[in-house]
Every structure is written in structure tokens, then in C-alpha cells.
């Protein structure tokens, strides 16, 4: 609405902006489930806008596309736009903007995370910084008189020259076109092209300079026909380049040329039809069958060999310039060929590089060095191919289209730094692949993508390495039996967003657990406090899980928090488990007790029966912020510690509930039992895709089946077959099953889930049917388990009001068999009444923490009532999330500029940045913090003028502004200027 008022736009801008049927003109929104719609696109092009770019735009945090082109906007480009992290397109063409492009925006444009268009702003400085020249007033006057005269004379000279030479140049240009396209005796007329393509009936694809159609030659061969779009001379040049190259290069991994059309204005190229489509379709189209790793590495070798030929087999060598998955075509046998040579160029024998006048290629694949210098080298294609290889490994796009617009290299690096390859592998790869082959492919891809070209290998080296990868995969494929594949299937089926942290393992290390085959990593990057300790040797044994042999302990601080940022973000259902084994790690031989929190709410209290006892705390939680905080609070009863912390992503809402406030509630595990287990082993990951722990229960009479049917695990609950293949029943037909649980507290609320599967193939005259009672009341009647199929019966409402839960299963009068029970889960309901801090405030304060390296105790939720962050105060009002209202960073040794992230603290009332070493100007956005009543900037090294809006607020007494500096400050050379309406005063 601020934007509407500022620019007086939007005649039809009435009501809710994102109303699905009547959304506002020029505006698009995202609609996702229960989350409120958000504005993601705003087009105000050619709306007659005047004045400055509105700072209110910075509040559109989800904005991905902003078009303000062809208006009359003035002033500078506000730096606050660089804080729109989702913004991928910013069009400012055709305005009257001036000054420099903010460094942060320029950096995002340089790293291809932002498509920035600024043409048509004559006063905008393209170089950084803009330099103001001092001089006599005579200079601009003379320039104003002389410049038009010089321009007029130059224009006249060019016009006369073209009159004389124009016709000759046109003839030469046409002759060059015809000569270039008559290098081979394979011409087709335009009429033949029309007939060949059935009047351009079937489109195969569209590129930058033309459209590709399906066709058939007279002998029945299928072909692809690329026709040049009637657009630009540059397109014609690219088209002719492709024709020349296709005529001259021949290789099994390059698209084969079959002919051309040069019929008047109709230009076309005919090349072999590739029935398999292109690689991009296979990686991004989820409706297509996923490529196996063997197929992917074959494709990588083929494509690399094609690029190697362009470099080493052609004289002079050729740089493709547009290597990407869309330009790698596949035939019916999945052989890959490089296509689309429209941007290719030759390079000189003596030279390893080529300087182009403009950057060409595709965002996400562009060589960063080429992008910044316009200098192409043989290694430019190597970089692009490295991106393709990462796409083959991960299944991700080169440049994601999600909320972060992350480049694939930026996405992969954090995982690799932790030694975590599992989370980058495309989940669709399944199980039949060699891990060593993928590791080597990852290493090969990463050496291809350094920003500096000299650090990249040659394409010949890449081909050699990929052939080794292929050899590993083929060897593995030949040695792996069907039985081994089946066993591995469950091991590799875990959700790829899983986090498994061994909190006590050395920093930066990782390992594969022998039992679960899970990849455990250290807690580096998740917490920066605490010390690692090993448990006492007397508690070590061969059967002890490695992750329990050491701990992270927290002898200092009342609250220590792990911060996890899973990819899916807020609103997603997560399963979190924290495990603890004391093992006398501190040598005190005294069992500790401490509290465990998730976010700002207590999860549970950690207590121990003995030093060798492993305590597991599990919770199913739907966070309302992107960050998940797991905190340990010292209650004065021993040193808090943790052994492991694990997070899994549930893909559905089978376990979700609502809290009293209406927000998603949390479920804390009370008991999870595997009835009739034939072993005393806990069943978890490897059998359970979500890594739930199933504890054996061996009372009553056990029954089981040897069937391995997948139907046992195909319910919504994804129950492990190993659990559902066993059950218990009463000893006789008329007997019942009774199960007791002591709840201790009658106020607790429980959700119960009973899981059933018939394990016996019943005869015609047999029937198993039973009722279920809970504490003497009928809960479910006429339960008939299905043969070798899992069925779950949950409570529709929480069970309350008793110190004990008694479940009784008894047969009906129609049943000839006793009741059975395979598995059971019980959860207690946690009403998380305390709200987490407003997400926008969390994001802002975390950015401030990162920028200034402050806040040693800044852990967990900033506004947690008991342990809010030092120097920070929050507002707490009912069901609304807390908001930061006061921030005191005085005397913290801050350096650099005033952080732009402060602009996002919309509720801020008091900001104290005094007595630091902050430099440069006071940003204008501070005046937009409408709630700010105190701003203390004393004792810094700031320079320039006080923004007019801040000055006005100081004068009307709505803002207490303080800005004096140290007497010996460098700012004396460039003092802060504060001009009063009565007097002119300079404050040093």
C-alpha cells in the first residue's frame, strides 16, 4: 500500500492484493497450502512513476521479479534492494537514475544470482566508484556549447561515408552469407523444408536464435530442423556460425549435420534427430524415468569426449561457449552428443584466449572469469561442463528457482565441507550405484569449477577421470547380485534431507556407522560452544554404537543451542531425536539432570537411571521459523551434554496435531513397540526409512511370517517390514490381549497408533475380527487385519484423565481366531504456547550477528523469555510472535558500515551503536524505521550528511538522535553535517 500511495498507481488495486481471482494488475503471488500468499513479482514498467525508488519495496521479502523500467525515477539506486535475497530479476532500464550501482547489487549481478538491467540511465555511473570532478564553472558552459557542435559534425561525416560505401558493404555482406552457407553440396529449398516438417507441425524446442522442428527426409529418416527467427543480425551471425561448424566437424559425440536451407530470408539447418530428447528433460522432468548412475556417467563421458574433440581435434580449436544440459542430446541408446553451436568461436593457435565484445551463454553455466573479463579460454567450457556434471550427480538445476536462487556450486560446497555426500546425491538414483564412482565424479566436478581458469584441468584430463568413474560403476554393476541390491535398497532410501550429528566426534570429521550405514558428521557449523569429551573406558564395549562413545559437554553458559537450517524451512514436519549416554564423561560419577528445549519451549527433562543407560528423546515438530533450535539448559544438577542429534523430514502429515493456539502442535514419543520380535534388537534405519526406533516386546505368544512383500511397508506410515512381519496373540481363542502403560500424570494427553497386519493365510472357514477397549471403553470395533498389508488405527482425539492406559483387544462373536497386534506407538501432546520470534527479525539479527561477529551468547531463539540475547529486548503480546524492540551494541568493537539488516527490524524502538568504529555515511533507510524513537550513533567514524528524513524527525522531536564523534576520530576530515533551519552547525 505504501508503494501504491507513493506512486499513485493501481486504479484496480483494491482489496486483497493476492486475491486469486482478482489479483492486482502487474502483480503475481505465491500460493502454498496453509501459508499466506506472498507477492513474488511486481511489474510497474511504463507507469509514469516519478521520484525516488520507494524504500517500501524492501518489505516485499519474497519478491523474485521487479520491473520499474521506462519511467522517470530519479535519485540513486537504494542499497536496500540488495537485501531482497529472493530477487532474481531487477529491471531499471529507461529511467533518470544517477550515482553508483550499490556494491552488493553489482556483486549479485556478477555472480549471476541477479539479472540486473540498467540501460537507459545516462547519469548512472557504471564504474565504481563514481568520481565527482571539481573545476571552474567555465568548463561545463564551454562543454555545453561545444559538445552539440562536435556531435553534429561527426554525425554528418558518418552519414556521407555510409552513402558512399553502403551499397558496396551490403553486396559484400550478402556475398559472404552465400559463400559461408555453400560450403557443402547439401542445400534444401524452403518448400522442401515446409514439406519435410509437415508445415512446421511439431516443435522440438526453442533457442535464442531459432525454433527446432521435427521432420522426415524423403528416404524416411527423421531429422531436426532449426529455422532462424526473423529477429536480429546477431541471430543471423550465430546461425551462420552453427552451420559452418556443423559442416566442418565430425565426431560421434557431436550432432551430425545433414543439410541447410538458404532460401531468401529463410535460413535453416537440418541435423540428425535425437529420439531421446535432451539431458535437461531427463534431470528435471519428474514424469520421465530417472536415469541410473551408469547411464549418467556414460552421458558425462560422451559429452566430455565431444568437448575434448572441439578443443584438441579441430584446427583451429573451438570453444563452444554454451555447454549446458539442454544442449546435450540423447539418441534412443542414450548416447550423448553436443549440439547447438550457435555461440561457438574459433581461437588462434598461439593464443589460449579470446576477448569477446559481449558475454554470451546461459546463466548458471557461465565461466565467472569470462563473465567479469570477457576473456574466453579453453577452460571456459571446462567450467560449464563441471556444472553439468554436478547436475548429473545431484539432480538439481544449475541455478535453483526456489526462494534463495542458489547456484549449484554454492549449494553443494557446505555439504562437501562436512564430508556429507549423501545429501547431495539425487534421491532418484535409487540404490544400484558405486559410492566410490560418485565420489570421484564429485571430485572431478569440483576441480572444474574454480573461479580462476588456470586452476581448472584440461578437458582431456576430465575425460580420463570420468572413464575411471565409469569403470568403477561397471565393475560394481557386474559384482552386485539381486540379493545385495534388495538389501541395499532400504539402506539407501533415507530422506536425503536427513541430518545425523555425532556431537562428540572431532571437528570436521565424518564416518559411516557400521550398523545403520548412516553418515554421521561433526557438529561444526551447528554450534560454537562446548567441549568434546570421551566417556570413561569402563563403559566402552564392542557392541557400543560409535556415536555414543563421546559427547559434547557444556560446562559454561546457562543455555547452549544447536541451530539447524533444513532445506524445506518452516511449516514442514520434522522428526528430531537427541540421544544421551553419560558414561561418566566428566569423572564425577554423578548422574546429571538438565532440561531440553526446542525453540523457546521445553521439550523434556533429561534424567538417567545409571551411567550406562542411553536416553533417547524424540519429538515430531513443525517449526514456524526456518531455523530449528535444540537447546540444553543447565538447571544446577550437573553439566549438560549430548551424544547425538538427528533430524529427519516426514513427507506427510500423518503425525501432526494442533496446539491450543491453533498452530501445529508437537508430539513427544512416550513408547514405540515391536510386538512379537524374534530378536532383542532395536529396529531403526536400514529397515525404517524415517529412522524411528522400534523396541522389541516379547510377551504373549509370537507369530511371524517370512514373506518379504513390500505391501507391509506401503501404508502412509511407511512401517518397516521387519516390524510388521511379527505380531503377538493371546494363548487361546477366547483370550484377550491386555497392555498396560503407567502414565504418571493424569493431565498428560496422548495420541495412540496401533498397527496391524494379518500374517496367516486364513482358510475359508477362518476369520479374525476383534474389538479394542481403552480403559474399559470401546475404542474401535470390528477390526479385521488385511493379509500381508499394514493397517493403522489412530486415536482421533487425544486420550486424557488417567494415571494408566489399559488397552484390551478381544475377539467378536464372528471370529474364530484370537486378536493380534504387530506394533504400537504412543505420543504425548506438547502445547507449545510460547511463540518463536518473528521470522523477519530472526533473519535480520542473525545477519547482524554474522556481519559484526558479535553475540557470544547469541544462541537459540533471540526472544526466548528466560534467556533472551544480551543487549536485546523484545515485545510479547498474546498469540503474536515476539518482536525485537531494542538493540544495544554499544562498545562492541563494531567496524565497517551500518548493517542494512537493521532495516528489517520493523518494530525497533531503540538502537544504540555508540562507541564503535563504524564508518561511511548514515544510511537513509534508518528513517524508515517508523517505531524508532532513540538512535545513538555517538563515538563512531561516520561521515557525510545526516539524511533529511532523520533530520526532520529529530527536529520534530519524534526521534532522539545522537551522533557526536571521538575528538581524534578520522571523521574530522569528513565531518557529519547537520544543517539547522536557523543556523548552520558542523558537529565534529
N, C-alpha and C positions, 0 to 999 in steps of 0.2 A: 504493500500500500504506500510505503514511503517513496518507492520508485514511481508509482502512478501519480502521486502528488507532486513530486519533483519535476517530472517531465510533462505533466498534463496529458498523458496518453491513455489509451484504452477506453474508447467510447463504450465498448461492450464489457469492460472489466467491472463486472458486478457479481455479487455473491461470492461463493467459494471459488478460488482460482482453479482448483483441480477437480471441479465437478465433472464426472466422467462424460456426461452428455453435453454439457455446456462449458467446457473449459475455456479459459480466456484466449483470445487471438494471440498468436506468436509465442505461446507458452505450452510446454509439454511437461507431464508429470510421470512419476513412477508410482505404480500401484502394486503393493506386495502384501498379501494376506492381511494380518491384523495391524500392520504398521500404517500410520497416517501417510497419505500421499505426499510426495515431495517434488518440488519444482526442479527439473533436471535440464530444461532447455528454455532459453529466452531469446527471442528474435525481435529486436527493435530497429531493424535496418530501415533506413529511409522513412523515419517517422518525424523528421524535423526537430530532433532533440537539440537543445542548446544548453549552454552552461557546462559545468564540470561533470565528470563521470561520478555518478551517485555512490557514496560510500555504503549505502544500504544494500548494494549488490553483494557486499562481503557477507551478508547474513544468509545468503542462499547457499548453504554449505554443500548441498547435493548437486549444485549446478555443474553440468558437464559441457554445455554449449552456450556461448554468449555471443550474440551478433549485434554490435552497435554501429555497424558500418553505414557510411553515406548519410551522416547527419552533420550537425555543426557544433559538435562538442569541443570544448576548449580546455585549457589548463593542462596539467601533467597527467600521465597515467598513474593512478594511485597504486602504491606498492601493496596495498592490502589485497589486491586481486590475486597476488601470488599465493595467498593463503587458502585459496579455493582449491583444495587438494584434488577434487574430482574433475576440475575443469580440464578438458582436453582440446577444446576449440575456442579461441578468442579472436574475433574479427573486429578490428578498429579502423578498417580502411575508410578513406574518404571523409575525414573529419578535419578539425583545425587544432589538433593536439600539439603540444610543444614539450620541450625538455627532454630528458633522457628516458630510455626504457629502464624500468626498475631491474636491478641486477638479478633478483630472484626469478622474475618472469623471463629474462633473457636466458638464464641458466636452464629453465624448464624447456624453453624453445630449443636450446642447443642439445639437450639430452633427449629430445623427441617426445617428451611427455606432454607437450603443449604445442598445438598448431596455432601459431601467432601470426596474424595478418595485420600489417601496419601501413601498407602503401597508401599514398594519397594524403599524407600529413606533412606538408612541406616544412613545417617548423619543428618537426620531431627529430631529435638527434639520434642517428643510427649508431654513432660511435660513442663509446663510453670512456671517460665522462664527457659531457658537453662542456666546452670551454667558452667562457664569456670573454670577449676581446674588449680591451679598453683603448680609446683613441679619441682623436678630435672629432667634433661634430661635422667637420668638413667632409670626412670620409664617406659617411652614409649619404650625404647630399650629392656628392660627385657620383657615387655609385648609382644612386637613383636616376641620375641623368644619363650616364654613360651606358649602363647595362642594357637598356632597351635598344639603344642605337647599335651596339655590338651584336645583339641577338638578331636584329633586323637584317644587318649586313650578312651575317652568317647564313641566315635562312635563304636570302636571295642567292648567295653563291651556291648553296646546295641545290636549289631549285634549277638554276641554269645548268649545273653539271649533270643532273639527272635527266634533263631534257635532251642533252646531247648523248648521254650514254644509256639511257633507259631501255630503248628498243634493243640495243646490242646485248645488254645484260639479260633481257627477257629471253631472247633467242638462245643465248648460251645456256641459261638455266634449263630450258626445255630440252636442248640437245643433251645436257648432262643427265637429265632424268631418263631419256630414252636409251642413252648409251648404258647407264647403270642397270637398267632393267632388261637389257638384251644380251646379258652375259651367257645365257643358256637358251637352247632352242626348244623351250617348253612353254610357249605362250597359250593363253586361253582368252577368248573374247568374252565380253561382258554377258552376251546372250548365253554362251556356254556356261558361265558361272550361274546365271539365273536358273537354267535347266538343271545344272548339277546339284544345286541346293534346294530344288523344288520351290523356287521363288523365295528363297531365304526363310524357309518354313521353320527350321529347328535351330534355335540359338544354343550354342555350347558354352559361351562365355563372353564377357565384355572386358576389354582392357583400356589402357589410357588413350590409345590411338585408333582403336577399331573394335569391331564385333566379330566373333568367330562363329561360323555356321557349320552344321553337319551337311555333308554332301556325298554323292556317289559318282565315280567316274563311269565312263561308258562300258568299261570291262567289269563293272560291278564292285570295284574296290571302294571302300569307304574312305573319305578324306575329310579334313578340316579346312575350312576356307576362311581366311581372315580378310575382311574388307575394311579399307581405310575410311574412317569417319570424315565427312566433309567439314573439317574444322580449321586446322592451322597448318602453316608451313612447317612448324616444328614437328607436327604429327607426320607430315609427308616425309620429312627427313628421317625420323625414326623408322618409318615404314620401309623406306628405301634401304636403310642400314640393315634391317632384318632380312630383306630379300637378298642383298649382296652376300651376307654371311651364310645364309642357308644354301646358297648356290655353291659356296666355296668350301664349307666344312662338311666332313663326312665322318661320323663316328657312331658306334652302336648305342651310345648314351646321349646322343643329340638328336632332336627332332629332324626327320628326313624331309627334304624339300622335293616337291613333285611338280611344281609349276607356278606360273604367275599370270596376272591379268594387268595389262597396261593399256586400257581402252578409254581414251579421253580422260575424263575426271575419275574414272572408276579404276582404282588400284586394288589388287587383291593378291594374296599369296595362298597357294594350295600346298598343304603338307599332310603327312600321314595322320590318319585318325587313331587316337589312343583310346581304346574302348574302356580303359579303367578310370578315366577322368584324371583329376589331379590330386596331388598328395594332400592339399588343404582340405578337400572334401572328406577324405578318409579320417583325418585327425579331428575335424571339427563337427562333422555331421554325425550326430549320435544315432541316427537311424541306420547308418551303414555298419556292417560287421567290422569290429575292431581288428586292426592289423596286429598280427603276432609280432613278438620281438624279432624273430628270424626274418620275417618279411620286412620289418622296418630297417634292420641293419643291412639287408640286401639292397633296399632302396637307397640307403645312405651311400653304400659303396658305388652303386651305379651312378648316382648324381655326382659324387666326388670324382669319379673317373671322367665324366663328361666335362667337368670344370678343369680337370687336370689337362685334358686334351686341348682345350681352348688356350691354356697357358703355355703348354710345352709342345703341342703337336701342330700349332698354327704359326705361320711366319707371315707377317709379324704376329706376336701374341695378342690375344683378345681378352679384354675384361668385360664380363657380362653386365655388371652394374645393377642387375635387378634379380638376384638369386633369392627365391622365396618358395614356400611350399606350393603356391598357386602356379608357379612356373616349372614344377616338376611333374611331368605327365607319366601316366602308367598305362601299359598295354594289358591285354587280357591275362598275360602270365605274370603280371606285376613287375615287369622290367621297367625301370625308370629312365626317362630321357629329359634332358634340359630343353626348355622351349622359351619362346618369346625373347628374341634377340634385339628388340626394337631400341634398347638403350645401350647396346654394346658398342665398344670403341676399340680401335687398334692402339697399341703402344709401340714406341720406337724401340729398335734393337738395343741401342746404347742406353736407353733410359728405362728406369724401373717405375716411372710415374708419369702421370698425365694431368695437366691442370685444365679443368673444365670451367666454363664461364658460369655455370649454374649447377646446383646439386640435383641429381636425378636418382630415382629409386623409390623404394617403398618404406614408409615409416616403420620402425621396429627392426628393419634389416639393414639400415644404412650404417656403413662404417663411420664411427664417430669422428675419426681423423679426417675422412673425406668430407664429412658434413661441416666441420669447422674450418677446413683449409681449402676445399675444392680440389684437393690433390688426390688423384686416384693412384693406387699401387696394385701390384699383383696380389697383395694381401687384403684388398678391399673385398673381393669375392670370398676370401677365406673367412672373414668376419661374418658375412651374410650366411655362409654355409654353416658356421658354428651355431647360429640362431636356429637354422633349420634342424640341425642335429638335436638341439635342446627341445624343440617342439616334438620331434620323434620320440624322445625319451619321456617327456612329461605329459604330452597331450595338450599342453597349454598353448595359447596364442603368443606370438612374439610380443605383442602389446595388448595387455588384457583390456577388456571392455567393461570391467567392473568398476566399483566405486573408487578404486585407487589408481586406475590406469597404469598399472605397474609393468615395467619392461621385464621380459622373462629372465634376463641375467640378474636383475635386482631381486627377483622373486626367488631364484634358485640359491643365490650366494649364502643367505643366512642358514639354510639347511645344511649346505656343504661345510660351512664353518664349524657346525656342530657334529660333523660326520654322519649326518642323518640323510641317507639316500632314499630311505623308504618313503618319505613324504613327498618326494618329487617324482617318483615313478608313476606313470599313467595307470590308474587303477584298472583300466580296461585291458591291460596286458595279461591279466589273469595270473597263472602260476607257472606256465611252462617256459621259463627263461633261465639263463645262466646269470647269476648275480655278478660274477667277475666280468662277464661280457658287458653288462650295463655299466659297471664301474669304469671300465676302460673307455667306453663310449662317452661317459660324463667327463672324464679327464680330457679326452680328445676335444670335446666341445668347448671346454673351459679354456684350453690353450689357444683356441681360435678367436676368442672374443675380448682380449685386452684392448683398451682404447688406443694404445700405441701400436702401429702396424709392425714395427720391427720385432716386437715380442711374439708375433704370431708365426706359426710354422708355414711351410710351403704346402700347396695342395697335394703334391706328391707324397709328402710326409703324412698328411691326413689320410690319403688312400691306403698307405701301408698300415697305419694304426687301425683303420676300420676293417681291413681284411683280417687282422688279428682278432678283433671283436667277433667277426663273422665266424672265424674258425672255432673260437671258444663256444659259440652258440650251437654250431653244427655238432661239435663233439658232445656237448651236453644233451642235445636232442637225440643223438644216437644212443646214449647211455641210459637215458631216463625211461623207465618202464611205466606202463599204465598204472601200476600199483603205487609207484613213487609219486606220480602226478596226483593221484587221488589223495595220498597222504599230505602232499604239499598244498593241496587246494585250500584246506581250512587254515593252514599256517599263513598263507599269503592273502587271506581275504579280509584282513582287518581294515577298518576305515582308515583311509590314507591321511586323515587329519589328526590321527592319534598323537598324543604326546606322552612319552614314558620317560620320567626323570629319575635317575638314581642320584638322590640328593647328596650322598656322601662320596661319590666317585670323584677322582681327581678332575680338576677344571679342564674342560676341553676334550676329555676322553669319551669314548663310547664303546659299546660291545653288544653282541647278540647273546641274549640269555639262552642257556642250554635247554631249558625246559620249554619255555613258551615260544622261543625263536623271535621274541620281541627285541627291537633295537632300543637299548637304554642309553641315554645321554646324560651328561653332567648338567648341573643347574645353572651354568654360566648363561647370563642373559635373562634369567628369570628372577634372580635375587642377587644383591650385592652385600649382604651381611651374613654373619655366622661363620663358624669354623668347622672343618671336617674332622671327624673322629672315627676310629675303628672300635668295634665292640671288643670286649675282653676275649682273649684267646680261649678261655674255658667254655665260651658259648659257640665257638666255631665248630662246625662238623661238616662232613662230606655232603649231607643232604640239605644244608642250609643254602637258600637262594642267595646268589651273589649280591643282589641289591640290598640284602638285609645285613651284610657284614660290616657296613659303615653307615654313619649318619651325618647329617648337617645339624649342629647344635647352635643354640643362640644364647650364650651367657650374658650378652649385653642387650639392652633395649627391652621395653615392655611389650612391643609389638614388632614382629618381623613377618614380612609378607612376600609371597611369590606372586608374580604378575604374569599371567598368560594371555596372549592375544591370538586366539584361534582364528583361522581364515573366515569362518562363517559369521563371526561377530554376534551382536546381541540378538535376542529373540530365538536363539537356537537351543535345542535341548541337549545338554551335555551330561555325561556320566563321569563323575570325578571320584577317585579313590586316593586316600592318603594312608600310608602304612607306617607302622612304628614298631621297632624292636629295641628295647632298652639295652640289654646285653651289657650292663654296667660300663657304658662307654666313658663315663666321667670318673670311674674309680671310686664313686661314693657309696655304691651298693645300697642306694636308697631310691625306691621307685618314685619317679616324678609324677606330677599331675598338672595339666595345663589345659587351656581352652583352645578350641579350633574354630576359626571363623571363615565364612565365605562372604566376601564383600564386607558389609557393615553389620551382618547378622551372625549370631552364634550358630555354628553348625552342630558342635557337640563338645563334650569334655573327654579328654584322653586320660584313661586310667589303666593301670596294669595289675594283674594278679601275681605275676612273677617276672623275673628279668628275662626269661627266655620266651615269654608269651608275645606273639605277634598280634598287634591290634590293627584291624583294618576298619577304616571309616569310609563309607560310601554314600554319595549323595547324587540324586538326579536333579539338575538345576537348570533353569532357564534365565540367564543373566539379562538385565535390562541395559547393560552397558557393553561396549566392545571388549573391555578388559575384564578378566576374571581374577580376583584376588583371593588367595588362600593364605590366611594369617594365623600365626601361632602367638598366643598371648600368655605372658608369664603371670601366674596367679600366686607366686611366692611359695610354691610347693615343689621346687626343683627346676632344673634347666630344661626348657622346651627343646624338642629335637624332632627330626623327621627322617625316615628312611627312604621312602619313595613317594612320588606324586605322579598320578596318571590321569589323563583326560581322554575321553572317547566321545565321539559325536553320534548321537542317536538320529537316525534318518526319519523318524516319525514321532508322533506324539502319544504313543501307547501308554506311557507312564506319567503324562503331565496331569496337573491338577491346578486349581485356582486357590489363591490365598484369600484371606478375609478382605483384603483391599481390592480384590479383583485382578491383581497381577498374577502371572504364573507362579504357582507355589513350588515348594521343594519337597522331595521325598527322600528321607534318610533310611538306609537299609536297617531293618531290625533282624531279619533272618532270611536265608535263602538255602533251601534244602533239596538235595538229590536223593529221592526215596528209592530204596532197593539197590543202592550202589553195590557193585560186586567187588569194589576195592575200597581202600581207605584214603584214596587220593582226592584232592580238590580238583574239580574240573574248571578250567578257565580258558584263556586264549589258546588257540590251536584247535579247540572244539567250539568255543563260544566266540562268535565274531565281535561281540561287544566287550569281551574280556570280563564278563561277570564271573564271580567266584561262586561255585556250587559246592556246598559242603555235604559229605555223604551222611545218610541216615539209614541205619540198617535194622531198625526194629520191624516187627511183624514178619510176614512171610514174603520173600522176594520172588519176583518173576522178571524175566528178561527175554529179549529176542536178539538174534544175531543179524537181523535184517539191517542193511545199510541204506535203505531208501532215503532219498533227500526230502520226502514229504514230511518227515518228522521235524525238519528244521525250516519248513517253508511258511509257517504262520507269521503274522505280523510281529510276533515277539522274537522271531529268529532263535528259537530254543535249540540248544546243541543236541544233536542226535545222540551223543554219548549219554546225556541225561535222560532223554525221552525213551531210550531203549530199555530202561529198567523201571520197576514200579514195586509197590507193596500192596498186599491184600490181606484180609483177615484170614485166620486159620480155617474157618469153616464158612459154609454158605450163608448161614444165618447171622454170623458175627458182623460186627461193625468195626470201622476204623475210628479211633479217637486220638486226637493230637492236642496236647495242652501247651500253651505258651504263657508264662508269667510276665505280665506287662509292667508290674511295679507301681505305675502311676495311672490311676483311673482317668485322669484328664487327657491322656495321650489319645490321639486319633490315628487309626490305622487304615491302610489300604492293603487288601489281600488279593493275591493272584494264585489260583490253583491251575495246574497244567496236567492235562490228561491225554493219553493215547492208548488205545487197545493194542495189546501185544500178542494176544492169542487169536488165531484164525478160528472163529466160532463156528460151530456146526449149526445146521438149520434149526434144531430144537434148542439151541442155547441163546441166552440173552443176558447182557449185563446192563442193568439200569439201577440207579441209586439216587437218593436224596442227600442233601447236605444241610446239617444244622450248625448254627453258630450260637454258642451259649444258650442252647435249648430252644432257639427259634429257627423255624425253617428259613433257610437262606436261598437254596436252589433245589428245585425238584426235577426228577426225571432226567438225570444226566446219563447220556449214552455215549461213551467214548467211541471215536471212529478208529477203524483198524489202520494202524501204522500212519495215522495223521494226528497232528497236535491240535488240541483244543484248549483254550484258556478261558477260565471263568473268573472275572474280577469282581470286586465289590463296586457297586455303582456309587455308593456313598461311604464316607469314612466310618469306621466302627469305633465307638467311644463308650466310656462309662463303666469300665470293669477293670479289676486287677488281674484278670485272667481271660485268655481267649481259648475256648474249647470248641474244636471242630469235630463233628461226628458225621461219618459217612455210613449210610445203611441202605440195604437193597430194598427195592419196591416189591410189591406183591407179584409183579410180572417178571421179575428177574430170577434166573436160575443160577446166577453166579454172584459172588461177593463183590463189593466195591473195590476199586483200585485207586491209587494216587501215584503219579510219576514225579511231580516236582511242585514246589510251593515257594512263593515269595511274600514277605510281609514288610511293609514300609511304614514308618511314622511320618505324619504330615508336619512340615515346618512352615508356619506362617511367618514369612519374613516381612515384618511390619515396618522396619526401618528402611527408608528409601536410599538407594545409591545416589551419589552426587550426579547432578545434571551432566549428561554426556558431553555437551559442548564445553562445559567448564573443565571436565576431566581432561579432554583433549588439549585444551589451552594450557592448563597448568603443567601437564606432562611435557609440552613443548617448551615452556618456560624453564622447567627443571633441566631439560636437555640442553637448552641454549646457554644457560648460565652456570650449569654444573653445581647447582645448589640443592639443599634439602637432603642432608644425610639421613634424616628420619622420615623423609617423604616416601612412605610406603603404603600400599593398600589404598583404600578409598580416601580422598582428600578430606571429606567432611564427616568421617566416622565420628559419632558423638563423643566417644570416650577418648579416642586417640586421633583427633584431627591434627593436621600438619602444623608444625611450628610456623608462626608468622602469618597464619591464615585463619580467618573467621568465616562462618557460614550462617545462612538463614535456614531455619527449619519451620515449615508451615504445613501441618496436616499431611495430606496424601501427596503433596507436590515434592519432587526431588529437591534436596538441599542445593543451594547455590552459593558460590563464593562471593562474599560482600566486602571482605577486607584482605589486603595482601601487604605485608610488611617485609621488604627485602633490604632494609636499611643496613649499611655497613657489612654487606656480604661479599665485597670484593668483585662486584659485577663489572664486566668490561664489554665493549662493543656498543652496538646501537640499542635503543629501547625496543624490546621484542614486540613484533607485530602480533604475537599470540595474545597479548593483553587485550586486544580489541574484542576478542571472543568472550571475555568475562563481562557479559552484559549487565550483570547485577552489581558490579563492583561499585562500592561507595567510597572506599578509602584505599589509596595506593601510595605507598612510601618506598621510593627508590633512592632515598638520600644517602649521601656519603659513600658513593661508589666511584667508579671510573668510567661511567657511561659517556659516550662521545656522540658526535654528529648532531643533527637537529632534533627538535621535539616533534614527533610525528603528529600530523593533523588529526589522525583517527582518534586520538585521546579525547578530542572534543565531542566525539560521537557517543561516548560513554555517558548516557543521559543521567544515570544514577550517581555518577562520581561527584562527591562533594569535597573531597580532600585529595590533593595531588602534591606530593612533596618530592621535588627534584633537586633539593639543595646539595651542595658539595659534590658536584659531578664535573665533567668536562664538556658539557653541551655547548653548542654554538648555533648561530643563526638567529632567526626571529621567532618570537612566540606566535604560534598560529592565531589568526584573527579570532576564530571562534572561541579559543581558550581565553584570549584576552577579554573578549566580550563577557564571558561567563565570570571571569574574575571581577570585572568592573560592576556587574550587576549582583555581585555577592552570592551567586549560586555555586561558586567554586572557590575553595581556599587553596590558592596556587602559590607554592613556594619554590623559588628557583635560584637562590644565590649560590655562588661557587667558592671554592677554596681561593684564598688570596694569591697563591702561587700557581694556580691552575693554568694549563695550556690554553684554556678557553679565553684567557685575557687577550690573546692575539685575535680571536674571533668572538667577541662578547655576545651574549644573548641580548637581543634588542627588545625592549618593551616600550612602545610608544603610547603615551597617555594623551587623551584629548586636550588636556590643559597644558601639559609640559612634555618635553622630550627628555627622557631619562634613560641612561645606559646603566644597567645593573651588571657589575663585573662578576 
